[in-house]
Amino acid sequence: MAGGTISTDNLTLGGAQLFFHTTIAHADLLTATSFADDANSLGNIITSGITPEVTYIEHTTSRKGKSVKDKVAAGMSTIRINFTFDEINSTNLGRFFMGAVSAGKVNVFSSTLDEGSAMLLVDTDIGRDMVYRIPKCTVRPDGELSLTPDTWHSAPLVIEVLEYQNGDTTNGTNNATWLAFPFGRVDVSNL
């Protein structure tokens, strides 16, 4: 087959780590090792997935009582990283309840959504590692905080990727890099 796409070398087994900082196009985002630290970690991620969503606009023509589709265009494109965490700490609860954290208490709905930058790091046991660097995004709740007594408590959040635009950062080097890749960049070479 052309391109060598059928290969067991392309199979992957491993988990995801997510990192977030409230600075858009954070300077350390360009290097995985600097950005991927405990201060930016979103904790233990028990499930995760990337969902590109595209809304299509269709055009039809009608002739002799029959409509046929003659054009399709992408109207809106978004990328979401859905994930569930089970580290129920004040920082994660603050994100879940969209609240400021003060002295171990979360002031529910007291904050707007934080915009910043993020990194999805897939460190594999088998297969290629992957790093998705996201210059601009927001983190928000995406479902219920599970309080089932016979399982670990967990809560879903979503990273919604936003388009990086000129002026989102004052760092000239980062600005030029992210203007070329306004929705981020996925690196599939080994770490």
N, C-alpha and C positions, 0 to 999 in steps of 0.2 A: 504494500500500500504506500502511496506517495506520502512523504513527510514523516514516515515512521511513527505514526500516532498510536499504533497498537504495540504496547510494551508494558511489561510488569514493572519497569522502572518508573512508570507514571502513576502507580498506585500509592496512596498516601494514608498513613495512620498516625494521628496525633491530635493534640488539643490546642485550643486557642487561648491566648492571653490578650487582654485589652488594656490600653493605657490612654489616659485623657489628661489634658492640661488646659486650663482656662485661658491660654494665650493662643490666639489665631496664628497659624504658621510659626509655631514655636521654633526657635533656632536649632534646638537639639533634635527636631523631628527628622532631619536629613540623615542622622546616624542612629541606627537601631539601638546600639548599646547605651547611648546617652539618654535617650527619651524613655526607654523601657526600664524604668527603675521603680522602686517601691513607692516613691512619692506620687507617681502618676498611675500606678496600678489600680484597676477597678476590682481587684480581688480575685477570688476563685470563681472562674466561669464554668458553669456546669453544662450549659448548652449555648451554642452560637450558630449563626448562619448569615450569609450575605444574600440580600435580595435586591437585584436590580429591578426597578419597576418602570415600564414605559407605557405611556398612554398614546394610542395611535389615533390619528384623525384620518378617516376614510372619505374618499370622494367617489361618487357614482354618477354615471350618465344614464339617462333614460331614453330609449328609442323603441317605438312601436310597442309600448306597454311592458317593456322588459328593462329592469335596472341591472347594470353591471358595474362592478368595482373597477375603476381605472387608475386609481392612485392611492397610495398609503404613505403617510408621513408621520414621523415621531413628533408628538405634540409636547409632551413633558416627560423628562427622564429624572428618576431619583434612585439613590442607592441607600439602603438601610442595612445596618448590622444589628440584628436582633440577638439579644443574649440574656441569659438568666444567671444571676449571682446568688450565692448562698452565704456570703459573709455579711451578716446583718450588723454592720457597724454604723456609727453616726454619720460618716461621710456618705456611704451608700444610701442610707435612709434619707439623708438630706437631698440627694439626687432623686430618689423615688418620690418623696413628698414635695419636691420642688421648694424646699425650705432652707433657710439659713440655719447653720448649726452653731449653737452657743452654749458652752458649759455642759455638754452632753445632752442638750435638748434640741429638738428639731422644731422650728417655727414653721408649721405646715403652710404651704402656698405663699410664703413670704418673699420668695425670690422668683425672678423670671428665669427662663431657660438659659443655662450657661452655654455660650459659644466658646469654642476653643479648637484645639487640634487633637488628633487621636492616632493611635497605631494599633492595628490588629497584627499580632505576631502568632503565626502558626508554626510551632516548633514540633517537628515530626519525629516519631520513632522509626518510621519507614517512609521513604519518599523524600520529596523536596520540601524544604522549608519555604514559607511565604511571609512576606511583610507587606502590609497595605498601609502606606503613610497617607494620612488625611489632613490637609492643611486647615480646613474649616468644617466644623460640624457642630451639632448640638446633641446632648444626652438628655433623654426624657423617659418618663415611665411608659410602660407598654403592656399593662395588664394588672393582675391582682398580686398582692403580697400573700403568698401561700402560708397559712398558719396551721396546717394539718398536724395534729399531735403525733402521729406515728412516722413522720418523715422530717427531714431537715427543712427548715423554713427557707424559702427562696422567693426572689422577685425578678420580674422581667423588666429590662430597660432596652432602649433602642438608641443606637447612634445613627443620626440622620445626617448624611453627607450633604454639605451646602457648597455652592460654587464659590471658589476663591476669586475675589475681584481685586483689581488694582487699588491699592490704598488700604487693604485689610491689615497690612503690617508696614512698619516704617523701615524694616531691614531690607535694603536694596537687593542683596543677593537672594534672600528668601523670596522676595516679591517676584523677581524674574523667574526663579525656578517654578513657583506655584502658578504663575500666570500661564506657563507652558502646559501645566497639568492641573487645571483648576478643581478637579474632583479627586485629586490624589494620584498615587502611582503604586502599582503592585509589583513587587520584586520577587521573582521566583527562583533566583539563584540562591545557592546555599549560603547560610549566614556565616 
